[in-house]
Amino acid sequence: MDITLDKQDDQLHAILTVNLTEADYATAVESKLKEYSKKAQIKGFRPGKVPVTLVRKMYGKGILVDEINELLGKSVDGYIKENNLRILGEPLPVASDIDFDNQKDFAFQFELGLLPDFELPADQAIAVDRHKVTLDENTKNETYEQLERQFGETTEPEAAEAGDYLVGRLRKDGEEGEGRLLMLPTNKMKSEADKFVGAKPEDVITFDLKTAFDGDAKAIANFTGMSREEAEAIEGNYTLTVEKVQRTAAAEFNQELFDKVFGKDIVTSKEDFDAKVTETVMENYDRESDNLMNRQIIDKMLENVTIELPKEFFKKWLVRANEGKLTAEQIEEHYDDYAKELKWSMIRNKVVEANELKVENEEIVDRTMQKILGQFNMEMTPELEESVRGFADNFLRQENGKNYVQEYEAILAEKVLENLRGKVVVNDNEITAEDFRNQNAG
């Protein structure tokens, strides 16, 4: 057997050629033929007495092909590992005319996409912004309004009053179709709200949607389900066909509400409740700020790391790997996205190797247990630990371990970003919660 690697001019493509002679596969083929002759059941011959010559005639070509394919797989994998080749995906066989009936020696070729080495940016060479969110009065008021509505008593009166919500179908005036189902918050309207006072189910109200919300595309998009672009482009009158009126009596700030929001006896006074609400809201904004910073880190790393990819091989491999799911045209259209994903994967792997990052089994189990507790809004207790661990173990074994792999990858990704956060300059940017929402809307 002889294996050669011919790198192309760009050093990112290569042709791996495997030359086989009869001596490389003959012994294995003969051994397999003898096994078949012992097991084959052919009319006219007793079991185990079928002549090898007959088995060769009937099954020889299939056995030859199977043995050569197995030999090729082991040889190619072995060569790649022994020579420390960093390849993209898997080797792609090069089409050729092989005559298994008459040839004794064979030459098989495989196309490889080679991944280049690259350097990560120096420590502190990249700067990112992190939003340091402060809680403004408007956001506090909106939070309490949401709590009052969520936990207050909701009724469906016969006719609407100022501030009620109207459930119905919205459509452009004069257009056909039933329109989109939504809940219209008349208490958020800057004008036109008086048109809805007294509205009843089946009434059709005509109003200027843009004027009603003072051109606030974000607000319109939020309750209509339109995209931000659609909401910005609206003009003229719309109609709402009312289906029902909803009115919510604000929830009282008492122990019953405290328990509903945070669990029994977690807070026991209005002061503690206010503090807990603020803490929870700020935790959410901190999490969002971290997520935005992480996306910045990824984007900045991609911008500042030069990685040349075997572009044409990558496209070809994507078509093969996604056969029946993606066409060559679709891959061409979205190639930049695939390239970014691959480059980030390479950067992430380099960070893992350079810093010897690892994920222990116990970390995966603990993370899963916390997610299970979070779903039920429960705290861990010694009595619960055994049963929750059992649920976690069962979840991680499901789908042939797919859930385990997903949790492993999620924790590893967090560790990579945590490592990179320590190597970039982080600039704190103070911003109110309201401005933060507006800046990151859509």
N, C-alpha and C positions, 0 to 999 in steps of 0.2 A: 504493500500500500504506500502511496506517495501523496502527500497533501501540500499544496502550494497556495500562497496568498498573494494576489496581485492587486496592490492598491492603485486606485485611479489618481489622476493628476491632483484632484482637490484633497486627497488623503482622507476623505470621508466616505467614499464608496470603495468597495473591494470585491473581487471575485475569488471565491474559495474553490479550488479544484481538487477533487478527490479521485485519484486514479486507482482502480482496483484490478488486480490480476486474479486468475482462477484460484491461485493458491490462498488468496485472502478469504475466500468464502466456501471453497469446495468441501472442506472437512465438516463444516457446520451443516451444509446442505445434505451431505451423505448421511450424517447422523440423524437429521430430521426425516429423511426418506425411510431409514430403518425403523424409526419410531412409528411412522405412518403404516408401514407394512405389518407391524405387530398389532395395530389397533383397527386397521381398515376392515370393513365388512363388505366384501364383494362376492356377488353370486358366483358359485362354482368353486369357491375357495373356503377352506376352514379358517376360522379366526386365528390370526397370528401366522398364517402360512401363505399370505399373499406375496408373490415374488416382488423383489425390489424393482426389477425392470418394469413391471406393470405399473407399480405405484409411480415410478419416475415418468412413465408415459402419460399417466392420468393427472398427476399432481405436481410433477417436477417443476414446471414453469412457475406455478403459484408459490411453491416453497422457495424457489430461487429468488423471486421478487421480494418475498417477505424477509428472507435472510439478508439480502443486500440492503433493504430499507433499514432494518435494525442495525446492521453494521455501519451504514452511513450516519444514522442518528448518533450512535455512540462516538464515532470517529470525529464528526463535526463538533459535537459538544466538548469532547476531550481536547481537541485542538484549540478551541476558543478559550477554555479554562487554562490550559497549559501555557498559552501565549498571552494571557491576561488581556484579551481583546474586550473592549467595552463596546457592546453592540446595541443598536436600537431594535427593539422587538425581537424577531426571530429571523434566521437566514431564510431567504426566499429562493426556492429552486429555480434554476434557469431551464427553460424548456429545451429539450433536445430529442433527437431520434435515437432511441435505444432498441436494438434487436436482441431481445432475450433468448430467442430461439437459436441464434447462430453465433452471437458474440461470446467470447470468453473473457475479454478484458473490457473494462468500462471506464468512462470518464464522466463524472458528475460535477456540475458546477452550481454554486450557490452565491447569490448576491447578498452582500452584507452592508449594512449602514453602520459606520463607525462613529462613535461619540467622542468628541475632542475633550482634552483636558482644558481646564480654565481656572482662573483665579477669582476668588471672592474679593470684594472691596476691602480696603484696609479698615480697621476699627475706627469709628468716629468719622468716617469719610462721607457717610450719608446722614442727612437730617430729615426728620419727619415731625409733623405737628400732632399734638394730642389736645383735643378739646377738654378744657377744664370747665365743666358745666356748673353754673349756679342756678338755683331755683328762684324764678321770678314769681311775682304775685299772680300774674295771669295764668301761669302754668299750675300754680297751687289751686287757684279757683276752678280751673278746668278739671283737675284731678278730683276735687270734692264734688263737682257736678256729676262726674262719671260715677262716683261711688253712690251718690244720692239716687241717681237714676237706676244703677245696676241693682241696688239693694232696696230701693223704695217699692211701694205697692203700685202696680200698673193696672189701669183700668181702660176700657174701651167705650168712652162716652158716645152718645148719639151724634153730637155736633161738636165741632172744634172750638176751643177758646185760644186766646193768645198764648203762645209758648208750647202748645201741643205738638206732637209728632204726627205726621200724616203718612200712612203707608199707602202706596199706590203706584200707578204706571206712568212714567214720564216719557214724553216723546216730543219731538219738534213739531210745532203747530203746522198742520197741513200735511204731515208725512203719514204714510200708511203704516200699519203694524200696531201691535199692542204696546210697544215701548218697553222700557227697562223697569223692573221692580225695584223700588227703593223706599227708604224712610226719610221724609223731608223734615228737617229740624227747623220749625218756624221760629224758634227762639234764637237761632243763629242768623236769621235774615236781617239785612241792613235796611231793606225797604220791601214793599209788596206784601208784607206779612198780613196786613189787614184783609187782603183778598181771601185769606183762608179761614178767617174767623166765621164760624157758623157752618163751615163745610161739613157735609155728611157723606157717607158711603154712596158711591155712584155719581157724585157730583164731578163735573169737569171744570177745573180752574185754569184759566189762561193767564200767564204772567211772564215777565222778562227775567229769565234765569240769571243772566249775567248781572243785571242791575240789582236783583234781589240780594246778591251776595257781594255787591260792590266790586265785581270783577275779580274776586279772590279765587283763582283757578285751583289752588290747593284745597280749599274748603269744598268747592264744587266737585272736584275729583274724589274727595274722601267719601262723600255720601252718595254720589251717583254711580261710582265704579268706573267712570271714564278715566282715560289716561290723562296725564297732566297736559299733553299736547291737545287732546280733544277739548278739555275744559277751557284752555286758553283761547280756542278758536270759536267758541259758541257765540252766536249772535241771534237776536230776534226773540220772538215769543215761543214759549213751550207750554204744553198742557199737562196737567196732572189729573189723572182719573183716580179719584179717591176710592180705596178699598176698605180702609178702616182708620179710625182715629185712636191714638194712644196718648194717655195722660198718666204721668207718674208723680205720685205724691212723694216728696223728698223723704228719705229715710231719716229717722231720728238718731242722733248721735248718743246711743246708749249702749249698755253691755251686750245687748242682743246683736247690734250692728258690729261692735268690736269683735265678737266671737265669730260672726259670719265672715268677716274680712280676714282675720289673722288666726283664727282657731281659738278654742275655748281657753279663756283666762290668760292669753298671751299678753294682752294689755287690759288694764282695768280702769283707766281714766281717760278723759278727753285729752289731757296733756300728753299722756303716753301714746295715745292713738295718733295724735298729730305728729309726734316724733317718729313713730313707726312708719307712718305714711311717707314722711319726708325721707327717711332712711331707705325705704323700698324704692321710691321714685329715683333717688340719687344712685342707688345700686344699678338700676336699669340704664340710667344715662351713662354711668361709668362703663358698663358693659358695652354699650353702643359706641362710646368713645374708643374703647380698646379695639373693638372690631374695625372701626374706621382706620385707626392707626395701623393695625395689622395689614389691612389692604394697602395702605400707603407703603409699608415696608416691602410687601411683595412687589408692588409696582416699581418702587425705587431700585430694588435689587435687580429686577428684570431690565430696567433702564441702564444700570451701571455695570452689568456683567455681560461681557461679549462671548456669545456662544454661537459658533457656526454649526448649522445642522445639515445633515445629508438630505436636502430638501426633496429631491425627486424620489429617493428611496423611501422617505417618510410618507409621502403621498401614496406611493405604491403599497407600502405596508398597511396604511390605514384602510385602503380599499380591501385588502385581503383580510385584515383582522375584523372588519365590519361588514363582511360580505352579506348582502341581502338587507342590510340596514342603512348603509350610506353609499351613495354613488360617487364616482370620481368628480362629477360636477359639484356636488354638495361639499366634498372635501376641499376642492379648489376654492370655493366661495368662502369657506370658514377656516382656511388654512392658518391664518394668523393666530386665531384662537387656539388651534391645536398646537401650534409652535410655542405659544406662550405657556401653555399647560405643560408641555414637555420640558421646556427650559426651567420652569419653576420646580418641576420634579427633580431635575438634575441638580439644581442649586440646593434644594432641600436635602437630597441624598448626600451631597458633599458636606453640608453642615452636620448631618448625623454622623458621618464617618470621621470628620475632623475633630468633633467634640465627644465622640464615643457615646452618643445619646442612646438610651435604652428604655424600654417599657417593660416593667415587671408584670407578671400575671396578677399579683395582688392589686396593682394600680387599676387594672382593667376591671377586676371584680368590684373594687371599692367604688369606682366611677359609676358602674352599672347599678350598684345598690343605691347610691345617692340619687340617681335618676328615677329609680322606682319609688323611693320615698318622696321625691319631689312631685311625682304624678299624683300622689294621694295626700300631699300637703302634711306629711308626717315627719316626726323627729325620730331618730334612731334611739331605741332603748334596748337593754340587754335581752328583754323578752322577745323583741322583734328580730334581733340580729340573725338568728338561725334561719327563720322562715324567709326573710328578705334575701339572705345569701342563697338560699335554695332557688328562689325565683330568678336571681341573677345568673346562677350557674345554668339553669334551664334555658334562659333567654340566650346566653352566649353559645350554647350548643346547637341552637336551632339553625336551620338552613345550612347544615353541614359546616358549621363554624363561621358562616359569613358574618354574623353579628359580632363575633369575637374579633375578626379581622377589621371590621369597621371601627370598633372601639379602640383597637390597637392603633390604627392609622390616625384617628382623631387625637389621641393623646400624644402620639409622636409629632403630629403637626403643631400642636400647642407647644411642645418642648422646643421645636425648631424656632418658632416665632419668639418664644421667651428668650432663647439664646441670642437671637438676632437683636431683640430689644436692648440687650445689654451692650451691643456693639454699634448702635447708631445714636446720633444725637437726637434727643426728644425735646422739642420746644413746646412748653405748655401755652395754650391759647385760651384765655378766659372768654367765656361766652354764656349768655343766658340760655335757659332751656328752650324758650320760645324761638330765639334766633337759631339755636342748634337744630330744632325741628324744621324750621323754614329753610335753612341752608342745605339740609340733607333730605328734603322732601323729594318724592318722585324718584 
